[in-house]
């Protein structure tokens, strides 16, 4: 496998308050990488840097050999929540097509609608394409956001807490779906559920201002306690 993302000596601060210090990380192409850490550990900041929404104070980020601003076409992003109210008068299909929105804000055409249908079929929500988003479940909403990211055919998919507000069955379904895409897409997922994601990811990055990576088998209670600054209850999802 070749490097998909390369981060070297990365530092970032908000108003001189250090958030990320000396981050070094290589994520291979087609790797499933989990990122964990306590609140305010810098996870969202790191994602914004990867997306080119922030610029590092020092250090370097390369995505497929390019800086983030030039590599945006390679990235798909799935936020934890939609960036608009869930009662906004828009259908599932219309949300998915936003992933094809051009910089010139042109009208959607037949190819865009076909791409939306393909993406919705892939994540198994084609049957609710015409439904208003206020009528769908949390799991369906997350699949909709994943479809919106997939419609642009990304090489790297970044997901921020994609299963934070859905039930266990929907969570398992979404991660099984992501695993299918991992044979040709690099996936980075932020999660607090260490025990659950360890069933799916190849490596876990433990972030709390600095970053340490572990194979999933190496994650134990001591590592989690050091990362979160105290005992953290881990639940094994076996029924």
C-alpha positions as YAML, in Angstrom:
chain: A
units: angstrom
residues:
- id: 1
  name: UNK
  ca: [0.00, 0.00, 0.00]
- id: 2
  name: UNK
  ca: [1.12, 3.56, -0.66]
- id: 3
  name: UNK
  ca: [0.73, 6.53, 1.64]
- id: 4
  name: UNK
  ca: [-2.66, 8.24, 1.35]
- id: 5
  name: UNK
  ca: [-2.05, 10.90, 4.00]
- id: 6
  name: UNK
  ca: [1.29, 12.07, 5.36]
- id: 7
  name: UNK
  ca: [1.52, 14.48, 8.32]
- id: 8
  name: UNK
  ca: [4.94, 15.67, 9.46]
- id: 9
  name: UNK
  ca: [5.82, 17.76, 12.52]
- id: 10
  name: UNK
  ca: [2.40, 19.41, 12.57]
- id: 11
  name: UNK
  ca: [1.68, 22.13, 15.12]
- id: 12
  name: UNK
  ca: [-1.43, 24.26, 15.54]
- id: 13
  name: UNK
  ca: [-2.68, 26.72, 18.17]
- id: 14
  name: UNK
  ca: [-5.71, 28.93, 18.66]
- id: 15
  name: UNK
  ca: [-4.58, 32.38, 19.88]
- id: 16
  name: UNK
  ca: [-1.29, 30.90, 21.11]
- id: 17
  name: UNK
  ca: [-3.12, 28.11, 22.96]
- id: 18
  name: UNK
  ca: [-1.52, 24.88, 21.68]
- id: 19
  name: UNK
  ca: [-4.04, 22.38, 20.37]
- id: 20
  name: UNK
  ca: [-1.85, 20.02, 18.33]
- id: 21
  name: UNK
  ca: [1.84, 19.47, 19.03]
- id: 22
  name: UNK
  ca: [4.34, 17.68, 16.80]
- id: 23
  name: UNK
  ca: [1.82, 15.41, 15.06]
- id: 24
  name: UNK
  ca: [3.40, 12.79, 12.82]
- id: 25
  name: UNK
  ca: [1.19, 10.32, 11.01]
- id: 26
  name: UNK
  ca: [1.06, 8.25, 7.84]
- id: 27
  name: UNK
  ca: [-2.23, 6.68, 6.80]
- id: 28
  name: UNK
  ca: [-1.87, 4.15, 4.03]
- id: 29
  name: UNK
  ca: [-4.12, 3.99, 1.01]
- id: 30
  name: UNK
  ca: [-7.16, 1.79, 1.77]
- id: 31
  name: UNK
  ca: [-6.47, 1.79, 5.50]
- id: 32
  name: UNK
  ca: [-9.36, 1.98, 7.97]
- id: 33
  name: UNK
  ca: [-8.04, 4.36, 10.63]
- id: 34
  name: UNK
  ca: [-9.78, 5.20, 13.90]
- id: 35
  name: UNK
  ca: [-9.14, 8.44, 15.79]
- id: 36
  name: UNK
  ca: [-10.07, 8.64, 19.46]
- id: 37
  name: UNK
  ca: [-9.51, 11.09, 22.29]
- id: 38
  name: UNK
  ca: [-11.31, 13.14, 24.97]
- id: 39
  name: UNK
  ca: [-13.25, 16.32, 24.27]
- id: 40
  name: UNK
  ca: [-11.02, 19.26, 23.29]
- id: 41
  name: UNK
  ca: [-8.20, 16.86, 22.40]
- id: 42
  name: UNK
  ca: [-7.83, 18.36, 18.91]
- id: 43
  name: UNK
  ca: [-9.70, 15.76, 16.85]
- id: 44
  name: UNK
  ca: [-11.98, 18.20, 15.03]
- id: 45
  name: UNK
  ca: [-9.07, 20.61, 14.54]
- id: 46
  name: UNK
  ca: [-7.02, 17.87, 12.89]
- id: 47
  name: UNK
  ca: [-9.91, 17.06, 10.57]
- id: 48
  name: UNK
  ca: [-10.28, 20.75, 9.63]
- id: 49
  name: UNK
  ca: [-6.57, 20.84, 8.81]
- id: 50
  name: UNK
  ca: [-6.94, 17.76, 6.59]
- id: 51
  name: UNK
  ca: [-9.89, 19.40, 4.81]
- id: 52
  name: UNK
  ca: [-7.92, 22.60, 4.24]
- id: 53
  name: UNK
  ca: [-10.28, 24.66, 6.42]
- id: 54
  name: UNK
  ca: [-7.38, 25.60, 8.70]
- id: 55
  name: UNK
  ca: [-3.69, 26.08, 7.97]
- id: 56
  name: UNK
  ca: [-1.00, 24.64, 10.27]
- id: 57
  name: UNK
  ca: [1.28, 26.96, 12.21]
- id: 58
  name: UNK
  ca: [4.16, 24.70, 11.20]
- id: 59
  name: UNK
  ca: [4.68, 21.30, 9.68]
- id: 60
  name: UNK
  ca: [3.23, 19.71, 6.59]
- id: 61
  name: UNK
  ca: [0.17, 17.79, 5.43]
- id: 62
  name: UNK
  ca: [0.19, 15.92, 2.13]
- id: 63
  name: UNK
  ca: [-2.82, 14.07, 0.75]
- id: 64
  name: UNK
  ca: [-1.83, 11.79, -2.10]
- id: 65
  name: UNK
  ca: [1.24, 13.99, -2.42]
- id: 66
  name: UNK
  ca: [-0.71, 17.26, -2.54]
- id: 67
  name: UNK
  ca: [-1.48, 19.94, 0.06]
- id: 68
  name: UNK
  ca: [-5.09, 19.83, 1.36]
- id: 69
  name: UNK
  ca: [-6.36, 22.79, -0.67]
- id: 70
  name: UNK
  ca: [-5.33, 21.05, -3.90]
- id: 71
  name: UNK
  ca: [-6.57, 17.64, -2.78]
- id: 72
  name: UNK
  ca: [-10.14, 18.52, -1.79]
- id: 73
  name: UNK
  ca: [-11.52, 16.66, -4.83]
- id: 74
  name: UNK
  ca: [-10.07, 13.48, -3.34]
- id: 75
  name: UNK
  ca: [-11.90, 13.86, -0.03]
- id: 76
  name: UNK
  ca: [-15.38, 13.01, 1.15]
- id: 77
  name: UNK
  ca: [-16.52, 14.34, 4.53]
- id: 78
  name: UNK
  ca: [-19.37, 13.13, 6.74]
- id: 79
  name: UNK
  ca: [-20.16, 15.46, 9.67]
- id: 80
  name: UNK
  ca: [-21.66, 14.28, 12.92]
- id: 81
  name: UNK
  ca: [-24.85, 16.24, 12.18]
- id: 82
  name: UNK
  ca: [-26.29, 17.91, 9.07]
- id: 83
  name: UNK
  ca: [-25.22, 21.54, 8.79]
- id: 84
  name: UNK
  ca: [-28.87, 22.58, 8.43]
- id: 85
  name: UNK
  ca: [-31.94, 21.99, 10.65]
- id: 86
  name: UNK
  ca: [-33.41, 18.51, 10.43]
- id: 87
  name: UNK
  ca: [-36.83, 20.03, 9.68]
- id: 88
  name: UNK
  ca: [-35.47, 21.96, 6.69]
- id: 89
  name: UNK
  ca: [-37.86, 21.41, 3.74]
- id: 90
  name: UNK
  ca: [-35.57, 19.26, 1.59]
- id: 91
  name: UNK
  ca: [-35.72, 15.64, 0.49]
- id: 92
  name: UNK
  ca: [-33.15, 12.90, 1.00]
- id: 93
  name: UNK
  ca: [-32.29, 12.91, -2.71]
- id: 94
  name: UNK
  ca: [-31.75, 16.67, -2.71]
- id: 95
  name: UNK
  ca: [-29.36, 16.44, 0.24]
- id: 96
  name: UNK
  ca: [-27.37, 13.70, -1.48]
- id: 97
  name: UNK
  ca: [-27.08, 15.74, -4.67]
- id: 98
  name: UNK
  ca: [-25.48, 18.57, -2.70]
- id: 99
  name: UNK
  ca: [-22.35, 16.43, -2.86]
- id: 100
  name: UNK
  ca: [-22.21, 17.22, -6.59]
- id: 101
  name: UNK
  ca: [-22.67, 20.97, -6.14]
- id: 102
  name: UNK
  ca: [-20.25, 22.78, -8.45]
- id: 103
  name: UNK
  ca: [-18.20, 25.85, -7.43]
- id: 104
  name: UNK
  ca: [-20.35, 27.89, -9.83]
- id: 105
  name: UNK
  ca: [-23.57, 26.79, -8.08]
- id: 106
  name: UNK
  ca: [-25.12, 25.56, -11.29]
- id: 107
  name: UNK
  ca: [-28.34, 23.58, -11.59]
- id: 108
  name: UNK
  ca: [-28.31, 19.82, -11.12]
- id: 109
  name: UNK
  ca: [-28.58, 17.81, -14.33]
- id: 110
  name: UNK
  ca: [-29.54, 14.27, -15.29]
- id: 111
  name: UNK
  ca: [-26.04, 12.95, -14.52]
- id: 112
  name: UNK
  ca: [-26.22, 14.39, -11.01]
- id: 113
  name: UNK
  ca: [-29.56, 12.69, -10.38]
- id: 114
  name: UNK
  ca: [-28.23, 9.39, -11.71]
- id: 115
  name: UNK
  ca: [-25.17, 9.67, -9.48]
- id: 116
  name: UNK
  ca: [-27.45, 10.35, -6.52]
- id: 117
  name: UNK
  ca: [-29.51, 7.26, -7.29]
- id: 118
  name: UNK
  ca: [-26.37, 5.12, -7.46]
- id: 119
  name: UNK
  ca: [-25.06, 6.50, -4.15]
- id: 120
  name: UNK
  ca: [-28.42, 6.00, -2.41]
- id: 121
  name: UNK
  ca: [-28.69, 2.44, -3.70]
- id: 122
  name: UNK
  ca: [-25.18, 1.75, -2.42]
- id: 123
  name: UNK
  ca: [-26.12, 2.80, 1.12]
- id: 124
  name: UNK
  ca: [-29.62, 1.26, 0.87]
- id: 125
  name: UNK
  ca: [-31.76, 4.40, 1.12]
- id: 126
  name: UNK
  ca: [-33.06, 4.58, -2.47]
- id: 127
  name: UNK
  ca: [-36.56, 3.76, -1.23]
- id: 128
  name: UNK
  ca: [-36.72, 6.98, 0.83]
- id: 129
  name: UNK
  ca: [-35.22, 9.28, -1.82]
- id: 130
  name: UNK
  ca: [-38.32, 11.51, -2.04]
- id: 131
  name: UNK
  ca: [-39.02, 11.67, 1.68]
- id: 132
  name: UNK
  ca: [-38.50, 14.95, 3.57]
- id: 133
  name: UNK
  ca: [-35.49, 14.61, 5.87]
- id: 134
  name: UNK
  ca: [-37.62, 15.40, 8.93]
- id: 135
  name: UNK
  ca: [-39.40, 12.05, 8.48]
- id: 136
  name: UNK
  ca: [-36.35, 9.76, 8.49]
- id: 137
  name: UNK
  ca: [-34.56, 8.02, 11.36]
- id: 138
  name: UNK
  ca: [-31.13, 8.82, 12.76]
- id: 139
  name: UNK
  ca: [-29.58, 5.81, 11.03]
- id: 140
  name: UNK
  ca: [-31.14, 6.79, 7.70]
- id: 141
  name: UNK
  ca: [-29.87, 10.34, 8.19]
- id: 142
  name: UNK
  ca: [-26.31, 9.12, 8.63]
- id: 143
  name: UNK
  ca: [-26.59, 6.94, 5.52]
- id: 144
  name: UNK
  ca: [-27.86, 10.00, 3.65]
- id: 145
  name: UNK
  ca: [-24.78, 12.00, 4.71]
- id: 146
  name: UNK
  ca: [-22.50, 9.11, 3.70]
- id: 147
  name: UNK
  ca: [-24.22, 8.98, 0.29]
- id: 148
  name: UNK
  ca: [-23.70, 12.74, -0.07]
- id: 149
  name: UNK
  ca: [-19.97, 12.19, 0.49]
- id: 150
  name: UNK
  ca: [-19.76, 9.15, -1.79]
- id: 151
  name: UNK
  ca: [-21.45, 10.84, -4.76]
- id: 152
  name: UNK
  ca: [-18.22, 12.68, -5.57]
- id: 153
  name: UNK
  ca: [-16.27, 9.37, -5.71]
- id: 154
  name: UNK
  ca: [-13.71, 10.26, -3.03]
- id: 155
  name: UNK
  ca: [-10.47, 8.36, -2.52]
- id: 156
  name: UNK
  ca: [-10.47, 9.25, 1.19]
- id: 157
  name: UNK
  ca: [-13.59, 9.32, 3.37]
- id: 158
  name: UNK
  ca: [-13.48, 11.20, 6.70]
- id: 159
  name: UNK
  ca: [-16.30, 10.66, 9.21]
- id: 160
  name: UNK
  ca: [-16.78, 12.64, 12.43]
- id: 161
  name: UNK
  ca: [-18.63, 10.54, 15.04]
- id: 162
  name: UNK
  ca: [-20.90, 8.99, 12.38]
- id: 163
  name: UNK
  ca: [-22.85, 6.88, 14.88]
- id: 164
  name: UNK
  ca: [-23.00, 9.21, 17.89]
- id: 165
  name: UNK
  ca: [-26.79, 9.54, 18.06]
- id: 166
  name: UNK
  ca: [-28.10, 6.26, 16.69]
- id: 167
  name: UNK
  ca: [-28.87, 2.87, 18.17]
- id: 168
  name: UNK
  ca: [-26.56, -0.15, 18.22]
- id: 169
  name: UNK
  ca: [-28.25, -1.93, 15.31]
- id: 170
  name: UNK
  ca: [-27.89, 1.12, 13.06]
- id: 171
  name: UNK
  ca: [-24.29, 1.59, 14.24]
- id: 172
  name: UNK
  ca: [-23.36, -1.97, 13.29]
- id: 173
  name: UNK
  ca: [-25.08, -1.57, 9.94]
- id: 174
  name: UNK
  ca: [-23.20, 1.63, 9.09]
- id: 175
  name: UNK
  ca: [-19.79, 0.25, 10.06]
- id: 176
  name: UNK
  ca: [-20.44, -2.91, 8.05]
- id: 177
  name: UNK
  ca: [-21.25, -0.66, 5.11]
- id: 178
  name: UNK
  ca: [-18.02, 1.31, 5.59]
- id: 179
  name: UNK
  ca: [-16.04, -1.92, 5.73]
- id: 180
  name: UNK
  ca: [-17.33, -2.81, 2.27]
- id: 181
  name: UNK
  ca: [-16.08, 0.50, 0.86]
- id: 182
  name: UNK
  ca: [-12.71, 0.11, 2.54]
- id: 183
  name: UNK
  ca: [-11.45, -2.20, -0.22]
- id: 184
  name: UNK
  ca: [-11.02, 0.87, -2.47]
- id: 185
  name: UNK
  ca: [-11.42, 3.92, -0.20]
- id: 186
  name: UNK
  ca: [-9.21, 5.09, 2.68]
- id: 187
  name: UNK
  ca: [-11.44, 5.67, 5.71]
- id: 188
  name: UNK
  ca: [-10.77, 7.83, 8.76]
- id: 189
  name: UNK
  ca: [-13.37, 7.76, 11.51]
- id: 190
  name: UNK
  ca: [-13.53, 9.77, 14.73]
- id: 191
  name: UNK
  ca: [-15.25, 7.89, 17.54]
- id: 192
  name: UNK
  ca: [-15.50, 7.72, 21.32]
- id: 193
  name: UNK
  ca: [-16.57, 4.07, 21.25]
- id: 194
  name: UNK
  ca: [-13.14, 2.44, 21.39]
- id: 195
  name: UNK
  ca: [-14.39, -1.08, 22.00]
- id: 196
  name: UNK
  ca: [-16.75, -0.94, 19.04]
- id: 197
  name: UNK
  ca: [-14.49, 0.56, 16.37]
- id: 198
  name: UNK
  ca: [-11.66, -1.83, 17.26]
- id: 199
  name: UNK
  ca: [-13.72, -4.52, 15.55]
- id: 200
  name: UNK
  ca: [-13.38, -2.69, 12.24]
- id: 201
  name: UNK
  ca: [-10.31, -0.44, 12.07]
- id: 202
  name: UNK
  ca: [-6.73, -1.45, 11.31]
- id: 203
  name: UNK
  ca: [-5.12, 1.08, 13.67]
- id: 204
  name: UNK
  ca: [-6.22, 3.54, 16.33]
- id: 205
  name: UNK
  ca: [-4.70, 6.99, 16.78]
- id: 206
  name: UNK
  ca: [-4.96, 8.23, 20.37]
- id: 207
  name: UNK
  ca: [-5.02, 12.02, 20.26]
- id: 208
  name: UNK
  ca: [-4.74, 14.38, 23.20]
- id: 209
  name: UNK
  ca: [-2.70, 17.32, 21.89]
- id: 210
  name: UNK
  ca: [-0.05, 14.79, 20.84]
- id: 211
  name: UNK
  ca: [-0.72, 11.60, 18.87]
- id: 212
  name: UNK
  ca: [0.23, 8.00, 19.50]
- id: 213
  name: UNK
  ca: [-0.89, 5.17, 17.20]
- id: 214
  name: UNK
  ca: [-1.58, 1.60, 18.22]
- id: 215
  name: UNK
  ca: [-2.67, -1.59, 16.56]
- id: 216
  name: UNK
  ca: [-6.19, -2.33, 17.76]
- id: 217
  name: UNK
  ca: [-5.04, -5.37, 19.74]
- id: 218
  name: UNK
  ca: [-2.76, -3.12, 21.82]
- id: 219
  name: UNK
  ca: [-5.59, -0.87, 23.11]
- id: 220
  name: UNK
  ca: [-6.19, -1.72, 26.75]
- id: 221
  name: UNK
  ca: [-7.55, -0.07, 29.88]
- id: 222
  name: UNK
  ca: [-4.19, 1.46, 30.81]
- id: 223
  name: UNK
  ca: [-3.81, 3.22, 27.44]
- id: 224
  name: UNK
  ca: [-7.38, 4.53, 27.59]
- id: 225
  name: UNK
  ca: [-6.93, 5.76, 31.17]
- id: 226
  name: UNK
  ca: [-3.74, 7.61, 30.21]
- id: 227
  name: UNK
  ca: [-5.44, 9.16, 27.19]
- id: 228
  name: UNK
  ca: [-8.61, 10.29, 28.96]
- id: 229
  name: UNK
  ca: [-6.99, 11.12, 32.28]
- id: 230
  name: UNK
  ca: [-8.94, 8.56, 34.27]
- id: 231
  name: UNK
  ca: [-10.97, 5.39, 34.13]
- id: 232
  name: UNK
  ca: [-13.28, 5.04, 31.14]
- id: 233
  name: UNK
  ca: [-16.00, 2.44, 31.01]
- id: 234
  name: UNK
  ca: [-15.72, 0.26, 27.90]
- id: 235
  name: UNK
  ca: [-18.74, -1.81, 26.91]
- id: 236
  name: UNK
  ca: [-18.32, -4.94, 24.86]
- id: 237
  name: UNK
  ca: [-21.05, -4.98, 22.21]
- id: 238
  name: UNK
  ca: [-21.81, -8.69, 22.21]
- id: 239
  name: UNK
  ca: [-25.38, -9.96, 22.60]
...
